[in-house]
Amino acid sequence: MNFGLVINTLGKISLAFFALMVGLTILAIYFNEDPVPFLTSSLFSLGLGILLTAKKAESDVLRFKEGFAIVGLGWLLVSFLGSIPFMYYIHPINAFFESISGFTTTGASVIDKPELLPRSILFWRSLTQWIGGIGIIMIFLLIIPNIATGAVFQAEYPGITLVKIKPRIRDTALRLYLIYVSLTVAEIVILKFLGVPIFDAVTHAFTTLSTGGYSTHSQSIAYFKDWRVEFSIAIFAILGGSNFSIFYFLCLRRFEVLRDREFIIYILLVTILTVTITLLNLDRYDLINSFRYSFFQVASIITTTGYTTTDFDKWGSGAKMLLLIAMFIGGCSGSTAGGMKVIRLYIMSKYAISQVVKSAEPKVVRIIKYGDRALRSDIVESVVAFFVLYIFIFTISSLIIALHGYDIVTSLSATAACLGNVGPGMGLAGASETYSHFPWTIKILLCLDMWIGRLEIYTVLALFIPSFWR
């Protein structure tokens, strides 16, 4: 392990954070608000950055060990530095919870009334999710596929999809960044055109495309009471949950990427879930409103955005069960969405079918394919292992919450919502609730779930293997 490279890079991240906090300090002054929270964070980031960058790297070669360490520890570092401004308004543990929930684009909040916070803090809260969104795209579409030499690691990233990106990293990163910014600006313009105040338009654009779900209002998107705003946000959430390499190739006029199997299944899932839940909710709403609320919540949950326009916790058991399933599914690989990802569940289903056929006809050799491509056995094994680990972590976390005295619905849904980076769950973690009432032990547990879920399990678990650090 090249510890010098890891430490030096974390120092550079701290210095970049310092520059960001200086900008937020100026913004707070512009809003005639207290700049001290951001000034404190900027000074701390500067000091830490200078200290860490003093450690020189033994080599500039970035192997998968160093890459994973930088990604895993870097996410914790920015979450800590980002929590400092929040500490002026809420408890330090709550501040870290809010920050890591932002950077992991989870959207689980401990703030009951965001309207009461200064606008500069609300802007920063939304910006954490926007930064987390672009960060996760760059990491899982570019950085890790280029440094992960092990088959297990390679298999867990978008290299297993039809639309793998292979040009120069810097040029590709710039193009992806421009796509991300362009879609964000497009949403801001549309929301402003629909009458949303510019501050709300900007902050909600930040938290929609990143599939984060933080809102500047305790009522979330229901605050706007406008179906046009809801529909626009739902569409951009669906875009955020799509593989961004698709947008990359569309810019190159490679329209065949729209035939990507994962993307097609993703759109079909949104359609099927919307239609089914619309029908299940006809006993509560008329057809138009049933479709309106169902489409928005399906788009919000399956993309792991987590916005709400209604308290879906009051829906029938069937509708809530489908939303819970959507929390597990998540969006596409290479997107800002969380969850298991559509492609993994597709491969898992193909593997399960092959095992059933094999049990009936042992002599039959069944090849698992993704589209027209046969998948290597190590890729399939990696996906199966991911599924097992995901369910194991989900079970243990849910059990710990239940042992603290919480009901089964709250325990299961809170874990699913945080591990899948969704945000709102059900029960005491439902759409009309926040996570503020949970004890600090549960909050720390859920922070770990957010971190593990956002970095796709392997990246985090690798940090706990002793041989990884040698």
Sequence and secondary structure as in RCSB ss.txt:
>XXXX:A:sequence
MNFGLVINTLGKISLAFFALMVGLTILAIYFNEDPVPFLTSSLFSLGLGILLTAKKAESDVLRFKEGFAIVGLGW
LLVSFLGSIPFMYYIHPINAFFESISGFTTTGASVIDKPELLPRSILFWRSLTQWIGGIGIIMIFLLIIPNIATG
AVFQAEYPGITLVKIKPRIRDTALRLYLIYVSLTVAEIVILKFLGVPIFDAVTHAFTTLSTGGYSTHSQSIAYFK
DWRVEFSIAIFAILGGSNFSIFYFLCLRRFEVLRDREFIIYILLVTILTVTITLLNLDRYDLINSFRYSFFQVAS
IITTTGYTTTDFDKWGSGAKMLLLIAMFIGGCSGSTAGGMKVIRLYIMSKYAISQVVKSAEPKVVRIIKYGDRAL
RSDIVESVVAFFVLYIFIFTISSLIIALHGYDIVTSLSATAACLGNVGPGMGLAGASETYSHFPWTIKILLCLDM
WIGRLEIYTVLALFIPSFWR
>XXXX:A:secstr
  HHHHHHHHHHHHHHHHHHHHHHHHHHHHTTS  HHHHHHHHHHHHHHHHHHTS  S     HHHHHHHHHHHH
HHHHHHHHTTGGGTS HHHHHHHHHHHHTT      S GGGS HHHHHHHHHHHHHHHHHHHHIIIIIHHHH  S
HHHHHTSGGGSS    S HHHHHHHHHHHHHHHHHHHHHHHHHTT  HHHHHHHHHHHHTT    SSTTGGGGG 
 HHHHHHHHHHHHHHTS HHHHHHHHTT GGGGG HHHHHHHHHHHHHHHHHHHHGGGTS HHHHHHHHHHHHHH
HHTT    SS GGGS HHHHHHHHHHHHH   TTSS  SS HHHHHHHHHHHHHHHHHHH TT     EETTEE 
 HHHHHHHHHHHHHHHHHHHHHHHHHHHTT  HHHHHHHHHHHHTT    SGGGSTT  STTS HHHHHHHHHHH
HHHHTTTHHHHGGG GGGG 
